[in-house]
Amino acid sequence: MNNLVQKVYTFIQDNNLIVPGDRVLVSVSAGKDSMALLHVLYMLREHLGCTIAMYHLDHKVRGKESFDDLLFVMNQASRYGIPAFIERFDFAKHKEPGKSFEQQAREYRYTRLHMIAQHYGYSKIATAHTKNDQIETLLMRMFQGTGLQGLEAIALAQGIVIRPLLVLSQDEVYAYLKHNELSYRHDCTNDDTTYLRNYIRHSVLPVIQKRFPHYDEALLNLQKQAQDATRSINDLMHALYPGFIQEQPGLIQVQENAIAHSEYIFKFYCAYIISNYLKKYVDSDILDALYRAHFSKKKNITLFEGKGIYIYRRYRTTTSFLIFSSQPLCMGDSNYEYNLPVGKTVTVTQAGITVQCAVAESSDVQSSESGTLILRYTGCDHIVIRNKRTGDAFVRKTGKRTLKRLYIDYRLTPEQKNLVPLIVIDNQIAAVLFDVTGAIKAEVSPSFLPENGQKMLVIRYWHSNNV
């Protein structure tokens, strides 16, 4: 095995980047780094017990030159005998306001890679970042302004994305290509110093290297220290506040009291979540605005909104949470309604639950449990599960109360108010499933409480992701 191939193999094994059975989708441009990555993984596929395929995106910014890159990549796929996903997208015609070409292209490329991986069953996505990319990223972030997380630069692994060439320098890659007589294409835009990375690469680094010949070792050491410090802070916080960060579909929920001890910790975790979960760029202006807004005494408010970042404060009973999302939370009057046929199972996608309805003899029902309602069976087959409508009221032991007032009493967030499921029988609200969206127990109207000797309606429900 070639020394460089052995080096990458050991790096992959030591960091558990690829395991037997993995299907790896390799992101290739046509340049030297991606051609080296493709060849190395092809040489290692049997040793690693994996299969590989490639993805190429033609940005359509260099006319015939970029189209020739596409044809070159297709020829490489044919040469290696591997599947290829080829795409062309005109970024000039679909420019997104407020985003640079580099940012838009990067986000689009990663989105497409993940979509293809999910649809076709690829367990890993490999990109061709090297040590040099790592150093350039560090300098870019330092000059633009960054915190501890920014100094971590390019992650070795992030979700299913892996970067097996971070162990190699550009010189090693070039020597490997030359030794194996591997072809690659040169992208002329990589010489354009109007792009920040190219400016760092061609104008800044040569000057630094003359004065500081070991600058690369110093920067990579700084990066490692930043990684170790971030890991230590996370370990300590999770020990003090177990589960203080929770990932839910479409959002991240954080206990506010856990991160509000100091300005540094607050900004550290806001930056951490925005960068690592929302995959958005975060600068000091965003963090300063968020920290100021956090001192508001209002309970259910929007703390920050902009640049594809939405941050809210929401209260659950007496605990406040910060909600981070890349999309505005649903706070309108979006209605849902599902019939609950006896003996059938229904999925309520809006509330994220699956519901099962059955009729049982009273002797068959031993006791209630979490996620189970036992109601009096009225003989009605028209049973509905839905959310609140204007004017809805619920009959309790203390009398009738509007759901609007009841939800306010229980301090439900705007999202919870819109999602709490109701069991409706004979057009009367039989039960309110508060426990689906919070810690409050479900409530049953007294007129629907079961009676001994009569048939009972048993409704079981569980969160769909726990099926």
Buried (B, 14 or more C-beta within 10 A) or exposed (E): EEEBBEBBBEBBEEBEBBEEEBBBBBBBBBBBBBBBBBBBBBBBBEBBEBBBBBBBBBBBBBEEEBEBBBEBBBEBBEEBEBBBBBBEBEBEEEEEEEBEBEEBBEBBBBEBBBEBBEEEEBBBBBBBBBBBBBBBBBBBBBEEEBBBBBBBBBBBBBEBBBBBBBBBBBEBBBBBBEEBEBEBBEBEBEEEEEBBBBBBBBEBBEEBEEEEEEBBEEBBEBBEEBBEBBEEBBEEBEEEBEEBBEEEEEBBBBBBEBBBEEEEBBBBBBBBBBBBBBBBBBBEEBBEBBBEBBEEEEEBEBBBEEBBBBBBBBBBEEEBBBBBBBEEBEBEEEEBEBEBEBEEEBEBEBBBBBBBBBBBEBEEBEEEEEBBBBBBBBEEEEBBBBBBEEEBBBBBEEEEEBBBEBBEEBBBBBBBBBBBBBBBBEEBBBBBBBBBBBEBEBBBBEEBEBEEEEBBBBBBBBEBEEE
